[in-house]
Amino acid sequence: MCLAVPGKVLDIEERDGTRMATVDFGGVVKEVCLEYVPDLQVGEYAIVHVGFALQRLDEDSARQTLALFEELGLLQEEFGDPWEAAAAEAGAPPAAVGGDTAREARK
């Protein structure tokens, strides 16, 4: 499932003519394109879908939505480790694919 998730803009830079931001989604930090919301500033919140900020959002709404997504397990589903998710679906214990050694090997 792909969600539109609220996140807080931590910093903004221009890369090859494109405004990009580092955005915090309740502890998960990702790079996001700001071309659809060009006036978004550091410290503001935005709804983000597939790597693009789509709309500005007030802080209270963003925090409430993130809390609800966390409670429902949707943040882990959206941003979790795909290797662990695949193992869980296959019925393997997390240690079989997780752990520091396996994680380091994937980097």
Backbone bond lengths (Angstrom), bond angles and torsions (degrees), N, CA, C in turn:
res aa  C-N    CA-C-N  psi(-1)  N-CA   C-N-CA  omega(-1)  CA-C   N-CA-C  phi
1 M - - - 1.447 - - 1.521 108.13 -
2 C 1.294 117.87 140.01 1.455 122.52 175.32 1.518 108.30 -112.26
3 L 1.316 115.37 122.48 1.451 121.32 -179.19 1.516 110.69 -105.64
4 A 1.298 116.63 156.17 1.462 121.65 164.99 1.520 104.77 -91.46
5 V 1.326 116.67 115.02 1.461 122.26 -170.62 1.525 109.67 -114.92
6 P 1.353 117.31 136.36 1.456 119.07 176.49 1.523 111.08 -76.50
7 G 1.322 115.58 142.20 1.457 120.25 177.63 1.515 110.59 -146.47
8 K 1.342 115.46 158.02 1.457 122.21 -179.48 1.521 109.64 -100.07
9 V 1.318 116.17 130.38 1.463 121.97 179.72 1.528 108.94 -74.23
10 L 1.340 115.63 121.01 1.458 121.35 179.92 1.520 112.34 -93.58
11 D 1.321 116.80 -40.51 1.458 121.07 175.44 1.512 109.61 -156.85
12 I 1.333 114.97 160.63 1.463 121.94 -177.04 1.519 108.15 -131.95
13 E 1.329 115.37 140.23 1.465 120.64 173.90 1.517 108.84 -147.93
14 E 1.305 115.34 161.70 1.457 119.90 176.23 1.517 108.07 -103.04
15 R 1.327 115.66 128.60 1.459 121.66 178.36 1.509 109.22 -124.82
16 D 1.312 116.34 116.72 1.467 121.50 179.31 1.520 111.83 52.17
17 G 1.340 116.59 40.41 1.455 121.42 177.44 1.515 114.97 82.51
18 T 1.327 118.02 7.08 1.467 121.86 -178.41 1.525 109.45 -118.81
19 R 1.336 117.12 130.38 1.471 120.63 176.03 1.516 108.98 -74.05
20 M 1.328 115.35 122.92 1.455 122.25 179.73 1.522 108.50 -124.91
21 A 1.335 116.33 151.15 1.460 121.05 -179.93 1.517 110.22 -134.06
22 T 1.304 114.60 152.10 1.454 121.65 167.26 1.522 104.75 -93.82
23 V 1.350 116.41 124.40 1.460 121.07 -173.29 1.525 109.49 -125.30
24 D 1.338 115.27 136.67 1.464 122.79 179.71 1.525 109.26 -99.67
25 F 1.333 115.47 120.36 1.465 122.53 178.28 1.526 108.43 -107.59
26 G 1.309 117.27 72.76 1.459 120.47 178.76 1.515 113.42 61.84
27 G 1.317 117.36 37.46 1.462 121.79 178.71 1.510 114.12 109.10
28 V 1.299 118.01 -17.06 1.463 122.40 175.48 1.527 107.13 -99.73
29 V 1.331 116.67 124.32 1.462 121.22 -176.24 1.528 109.48 -108.35
30 K 1.330 115.55 129.71 1.466 122.04 -178.52 1.524 110.16 -136.46
31 E 1.328 115.50 160.29 1.462 121.98 173.52 1.526 108.41 -87.48
32 V 1.338 116.53 138.53 1.461 122.46 -174.80 1.530 109.45 -137.26
33 C 1.314 115.99 140.40 1.461 122.31 175.52 1.532 109.26 -83.16
34 L 1.343 116.90 134.45 1.463 122.12 -178.38 1.522 113.72 -105.92
35 E 1.293 118.57 13.09 1.465 120.94 -174.50 1.523 113.64 -61.94
36 Y 1.330 119.08 -28.10 1.466 120.57 179.80 1.528 112.58 -83.96
37 V 1.332 117.21 -15.35 1.468 122.53 177.94 1.529 106.90 -133.20
38 P 1.339 117.09 69.98 1.456 121.21 -170.24 1.528 115.68 -65.31
39 D 1.324 118.14 -19.82 1.462 119.99 -178.73 1.531 113.24 -96.73
40 L 1.326 118.26 7.44 1.456 122.24 177.99 1.520 109.60 -63.21
41 Q 1.340 116.74 138.82 1.460 122.18 -175.28 1.532 111.14 -119.74
42 V 1.338 115.26 161.02 1.467 121.82 175.89 1.529 108.15 -56.88
43 G 1.332 115.75 135.31 1.457 122.07 179.90 1.512 114.11 95.21
44 E 1.326 117.49 -15.88 1.461 121.02 178.71 1.527 109.87 -86.60
45 Y 1.320 114.55 164.18 1.463 121.74 178.90 1.518 109.66 -109.23
46 A 1.330 115.17 150.59 1.463 120.90 177.92 1.517 109.53 -143.25
47 I 1.306 115.42 154.14 1.461 122.07 169.98 1.525 105.96 -84.15
48 V 1.328 116.89 128.82 1.461 121.86 -176.33 1.521 109.06 -122.73
49 H 1.317 115.22 134.18 1.466 121.21 176.56 1.520 108.10 -134.99
50 V 1.305 116.55 130.30 1.465 125.39 -179.14 1.529 113.19 42.66
51 G 1.335 115.35 44.54 1.457 119.97 174.17 1.513 116.46 85.29
52 F 1.339 118.09 6.27 1.460 121.87 179.56 1.525 109.98 -122.32
53 A 1.335 116.67 128.29 1.454 121.08 171.64 1.523 106.98 -70.92
54 L 1.330 116.54 127.64 1.463 120.62 -175.39 1.520 113.93 -107.96
55 Q 1.354 115.81 -28.83 1.458 118.64 -173.68 1.521 109.50 -161.99
56 R 1.324 116.92 142.61 1.461 122.16 174.56 1.528 108.47 -70.49
57 L 1.331 116.34 149.25 1.461 121.79 -179.02 1.521 108.15 -140.40
58 D 1.337 117.33 142.92 1.462 119.18 177.99 1.535 109.70 -73.51
59 E 1.327 115.79 155.89 1.463 121.81 -173.64 1.526 112.88 -60.91
60 D 1.334 117.99 -42.45 1.472 120.15 -179.21 1.523 111.42 -61.13
61 S 1.320 117.06 -46.27 1.472 120.71 178.99 1.525 110.73 -62.53
62 A 1.334 116.69 -41.29 1.459 120.59 179.92 1.521 110.66 -62.45
63 R 1.324 117.34 -47.02 1.474 120.88 -178.76 1.527 111.59 -64.54
64 Q 1.323 117.33 -41.22 1.462 120.87 178.57 1.528 110.85 -62.99
65 T 1.321 115.92 -43.63 1.470 120.22 -179.87 1.522 111.08 -65.43
66 L 1.334 117.35 -44.62 1.464 120.49 178.32 1.527 111.43 -61.14
67 A 1.338 116.76 -41.21 1.468 120.49 178.41 1.526 110.85 -62.95
68 L 1.314 116.85 -42.76 1.460 120.98 178.58 1.529 111.08 -65.04
69 F 1.333 117.33 -45.41 1.464 120.59 178.13 1.522 110.97 -59.92
70 E 1.341 116.57 -41.29 1.470 121.22 179.11 1.529 110.12 -63.28
71 E 1.325 116.45 -45.59 1.465 121.99 179.80 1.528 111.42 -59.74
72 L 1.318 116.46 -38.60 1.466 121.43 -179.31 1.534 113.17 -83.18
73 G 1.332 116.36 -5.42 1.462 120.17 -178.89 1.512 113.84 79.08
74 L 1.323 116.77 13.34 1.456 119.89 -176.27 1.524 112.95 -77.19
75 L 1.335 118.05 -27.91 1.460 119.24 177.53 1.518 110.46 -66.65
76 Q 1.330 116.62 -42.36 1.462 120.17 177.79 1.530 109.87 -63.86
77 E 1.323 116.32 -40.04 1.466 120.21 178.73 1.526 110.99 -63.75
78 E 1.323 116.39 -41.24 1.459 121.24 -177.02 1.526 112.62 -76.74
79 F 1.345 117.35 -41.15 1.452 121.14 -172.26 1.518 114.32 -115.51
80 G 1.326 118.20 -1.29 1.461 120.92 -175.97 1.519 113.15 -65.83
81 D 1.308 115.27 172.45 1.459 123.33 179.58 1.528 109.46 -69.16
82 P 1.335 119.30 116.74 1.469 120.92 -177.53 1.524 112.64 -64.03
83 W 1.325 118.00 -28.67 1.469 120.62 177.70 1.519 110.74 -67.09
84 E 1.327 117.17 -42.76 1.456 120.83 178.55 1.526 110.89 -67.19
85 A 1.332 116.75 -38.67 1.464 120.40 178.82 1.529 110.53 -63.69
86 A 1.320 117.32 -42.40 1.467 121.07 179.33 1.524 110.45 -64.41
87 A 1.318 116.55 -40.34 1.465 120.36 179.20 1.520 110.86 -65.70
88 A 1.327 116.50 -40.35 1.459 120.21 179.36 1.522 110.77 -63.24
89 E 1.334 116.67 -40.85 1.460 120.48 178.37 1.524 111.14 -65.45
90 A 1.327 116.39 -32.50 1.461 120.84 -179.70 1.519 111.84 -82.69
91 G 1.349 116.80 -8.83 1.454 120.24 178.96 1.516 114.10 87.89
92 A 1.326 117.90 8.53 1.464 120.62 179.21 1.519 109.55 -80.60
93 P 1.339 116.84 146.00 1.466 118.67 176.23 1.519 109.75 -67.68
94 P 1.344 118.91 147.55 1.469 121.76 -177.18 1.523 113.62 -54.23
95 A 1.322 118.60 -34.51 1.466 120.92 -179.03 1.522 111.72 -64.12
96 A 1.323 117.01 -22.99 1.464 119.86 -177.91 1.522 111.64 -68.21
97 V 1.320 117.77 -29.10 1.457 120.12 179.70 1.517 112.45 -122.41
98 G 1.314 116.74 -16.80 1.462 120.62 -178.28 1.507 110.46 -89.81
99 G 1.299 115.00 -148.84 1.445 120.31 178.63 1.507 111.61 81.03
100 D 1.321 116.01 161.60 1.461 121.36 -175.89 1.514 112.75 -63.93
101 T 1.325 118.55 -40.66 1.453 120.86 -176.24 1.522 110.93 -64.54
102 A 1.322 117.84 -48.54 1.459 121.10 -179.97 1.525 110.76 -65.37
103 R 1.328 115.94 -39.98 1.466 119.47 -178.75 1.521 110.67 -66.28
104 E 1.326 117.50 -41.92 1.474 120.88 178.09 1.521 110.93 -63.46
105 A 1.326 116.94 -37.79 1.468 120.48 -178.73 1.519 111.77 -65.68
106 R 1.359 116.79 -28.70 1.465 120.35 -178.86 1.508 112.38 -79.83
107 K 1.327 118.92 -18.20 1.482 121.13 -176.37 1.495 112.22 -71.98
